[in-house]
Amino acid sequence: MEAAAQDMRAYALVAIHAAGTGHPGGSFSAMDFTAALFLDEMNLEPKDPKWHCRDRVIYSGGHKAPALYVGLAAAGFYDMDSVVTLRKCGSPFQGHPHCLKLSGVEVSTGSLGQGLGVGVGQGLALRLDDCDARVYVVMGDGEQQEGSVWEAAMSAAHFKLDNLCAFVDKNRLQIDGFVENVMNIDPLAEKYRSFGWHVIEIDGHDMGQILGAFEEARATKGKPTIIIGNTIKGKGVSFMENVGGWHGMATKDREQLDAALAEIASQVVTKEKVDELLESADKWLNDTAKTIVSDHAGVIATERSYWWNEGDSMQVKMDPTRMGFGRALKEIGGDERICTLHADISKSICITDFEADNPERQNRVFSVGIAEQNMMQVAAGLALDGKIPITGTYGVFASGRPWDQIRTTICYGNLNVKIAGAHGGISVGQDGATHQALEEISLMYVLPNMHLEVPCDSVETQRSSKAAILDVNGPAYIRYAREATPIVTDANTPYKFGVANIIRFRQEEPDFIDAFEQKLSTEYKNEGETLAIIACGPMVPEAMRAAWMLKVERGIETRVINMHTVKPLDKAAIIAAAEEIGTIITAEEHQVGGFGNIIAGVAATRRGFDRPLRIEQIGVADMFGESGQPWELMKLFKLTAEDIAAKGIELLG
């Protein structure tokens, strides 16, 4: 069993290396438990994965997907070699598990704290069906910071679910540091006992203790069992062990990969095997890329390429919009009213720039751990006493998970809470659908008293963040992205909160930004354009590139409207486009209609009817995202300038 666990570590590591991203730390700490679970404990039938009386397993910490995937492969659900396509576009091995793509995955996971509750439901269903199968739920220790875990723990004990066995991979580390420093969960065993659980504490790397714990759990009647496994993050590779940075990082090159594999010492994953696996991964990547590029090339016929930085002119610099948010916090952080609240993924979203070079601000930094709902409640309390709390996490967790707290406590009371919704859009990339925020514009726009900023680049993000934090008195949500995107504004570009920018292509220049003139909508005069593109966020640069393409290729004059402030909306700019142009395309890196339907609703209120109103929308077409490279996904989901331009030509006939 120990050798099998090492083989599984080796396969998982190669897959993560081939992806260039992934989560080796937690996958390795949970691997011994995974091997015992799939190879000895669970009753499964790979040829009939939906067999009703099978044992169930839920990896609630979906980022440990590599461990789950190699566990399923070891159990015979598919060939182990196929896992090497991890996190690649079109692969069933998504960044976080997806039950509709991969056989053997019970439920899609990725948002922490939800697996135990699902396990309770499955345990109840098995009891109703008089089936003696068992349910296993694998959680992390940082995950215990989520309040939903304790709601599930309470219900499991209340229902006396002795067919439910949970495992806590207690490796003591989460992204922001040691669990005890971020938000202490101990004494964990005593807490579960007080909730009515049978608790077993073991060395999570001792195979004998793991198997013994399973036996004890099966023999326990009348209550659920939790196995707390004391583990080592990155177990099996010395330079990964107990290092928080290896939570979500791949080996940087083949030399580092080989060094790690040498320590794992798998007799199966030899150097020759690694070569074979990496070659297979490259083939998948290249074949998929060729298909996507080929399909994208057919979107619109042009005389030359207009893709970013492919020509000698129209060059553009790239910078993630999240960097602008960080720079804003650094700049305005001297205001003693400002406090920041961290929810574990702090450095990634740049909220730590507030205190990184200013340690005197540390007393105004509060880590709440992986607990987004509580973060909003704490922020509300700070705001009630005159502070300006800035909360931040990935957009899917910032907007969706605590929506009721935002609605009822923050917006209803018009509290001065600021929310940083990071990693918005499909371009988040290889983490996949669970982490690609595609719904926040809808969720935030509908809330009374909310203000909503969706800036187009890192420069505008810095400016809009400052405005939302210091100039707006009330709730404000700032949506920004992860991937480096074009910088299309500078310090001289006009910006005013609540007022859109009108952007017009003038002529090709060495630098992309200089080819356009930008004015506030309140200062713009109609130039008789035949097409309007109204966009927000990083879709604004794509709209600008489309305007360039349409002018050079077809002579079409386009008015690009940068609607950086989505609420309050610059209705006058929209109505002007409807009355003066009539043909409008909306563009959003979001579920289609979330932004577009807002624009269409305003456009429909026009008072001038000299020309027909035609509106088409570019966005994600009512589907969830996909793992893949950011720009690869932009093409796949038809969110590029080429797609916008093709739609414009179609509209204009």
QUICORDA-V344539 format. One line per field, one symbol per residue. psi: psi as a letter, one per 40 degrees, with the letter a starting at -180 (. if undefined). Layout:
psi=???
This chain:
psi=dddddddddddddddddddeiagddddddeddddddddeddihigdegeehdfiiihhgdgeefddddddddddeedihddeeeeheiheiegidihhdedhhdhdihidhieeddddddddddddddefheiihhhhiidddeehddddddddddddefgeehhihhggeeiadeahddddhheihdddddddefihhhhiheehddddddddddddehieiiihhhhhihhehehdedhfhddedghihdidddddddddddfhedgidddddddddddddddddddddddddddedhhidiheihfeidafiiiihhdddddddddddeeehedhiihifdfdddeedeededegdeedeehhheaggdddddddddddddfeighhihaidddddddfddddddddddefighhhhgifiidedbedaddehheeddddddehieiihhgidaddddddddddddddhgaihhhhiidihiiheiadehihhhehihhhhhdihidhddeeihhiideehhhefieihhhiiaeeddddddddddddddefhhhhhhhgdhdhiigddddddddddddhhhihigihhdddddddddddeeiehfdiihhhihhahgfiiaiiiidddddddeffiddddddddddde.
